[in-house]
Amino acid sequence: MESTQDPAKLLSTPIFSKNPTNYQPNLFTESRQEFTELEKKIVALVINQIGNMSLKGDIKPGVNIKFQIPYSELTKQRYDQISAAAESLQSKRLMYRNSEDESFDFITPFPRVRSQMADGKKVIEITMFAEVVPHFAELGQRYTKYDIDIMLSLSSVYAQRMFEIVSMFYNRGQRQFTYTVDRLRMLLNCPDTYRYVEFKINALEVAQRELMQKANIVLDWEPSKKEGKRILELLFTIKTDRQLAAEGVEQDRQALRGLSMEEAIRLAWPLLAKYKLVAWQKDLIISDFNLLDTFYRIHSELTNGLRPGVKNPTAYLIKSLGIDQVKKHKLKAVSDTPLFPDSISRSGSLQSIGSIFENMANKG
């Protein structure tokens, strides 16, 4: 198309400034991409620029766009690897397929990629033709949004692609989604030689581990459709670390329900011993049912990770119980003799309610 080649219609983006969030069309998210892990990071930084330009309305029809991505955004060393990735990026394609009408569209999005010096920094200069721009910039009503730093931290292209896919569903409120195995293999650009077990181990499980370690996303799946022993479709479930923490608190709450006061006190002993409480504070907590109930809730939230910002668990517990202002000499009902045996150690990390139940069961 003549207009896309007209050098007068070239928009050069301003000096690179990384935005915290990426915005990209769902159509791009669900395309088959040939990029390697390092090429994908370069593409993610291009999307970082073009997506935010689209949100601001800075993209004009029929205009080519030129981006400059600093090498330093991708690595602090090994510039040779960046150069090699930039060189191979020029030949990589996007592939869109519609299985219903058997239509397809193959696109080479980056026809020109070269190295430059800009403001004393080495940069990758990428030119994108106008007719390709909409594939990266037309956000519409639904688009994929994700954290750019998490994307750049991922070391597997399968994790990168699953992060995009998970983000697409998660940000529109869907915690479960399905894909046929064939379609997902295509989206992840898996080798055609992969059997299902290889696809699961080398692609899905690799992505699962990285998403947990670097994005705090728990991604599980199970077969949702089979043909004999052959798995045709998978049902995915997304959980964040906060959701898992909330589930852990709820499980503890259910486990404590129905305990007698004697059983509740017996369970509290080894839990209270992990905090730096003085004897009268422990006695006060177990002598008041409401305080004991609140203690269990706070302890469960702390051990399950629902309060990750708490640096001093003991101070947080005392304040949450409302006993931070209580003085020992004002407590007539509290004995000077501690109810807790000296054999219970106060050292070590906080122990979960579930683990205490397990230990009690084993001893029983």
Secondary structure by P-SEA (a helix, b strand, c coil): cccccccccccccccbbbbcbbbbbcccccccccccaaaaaaaaaaaaaaaaaaaaccccccbbbbbbbbccccccccaaaaaaaaaaccccbbbbbbcccccccccccccbbbbbbcccbbbbbbbbcccccccccccccbbbbbbaaaaaacccaaaaaaaaaaaaaaaaccccccccaaaaaaaacccccccaaaaaaacaaaaaaaaaacccbbbbbcccccccccccbbbbbbbcaaaaaaaaaaaaaaaaccccaaaaaaaaaaaaaaccccaaaaaaaaacaaaaaaaaaaaaaaaaccccccccaaaaaaaaacccccccccccccccccccccccccccccccaaaaaaaaaaac
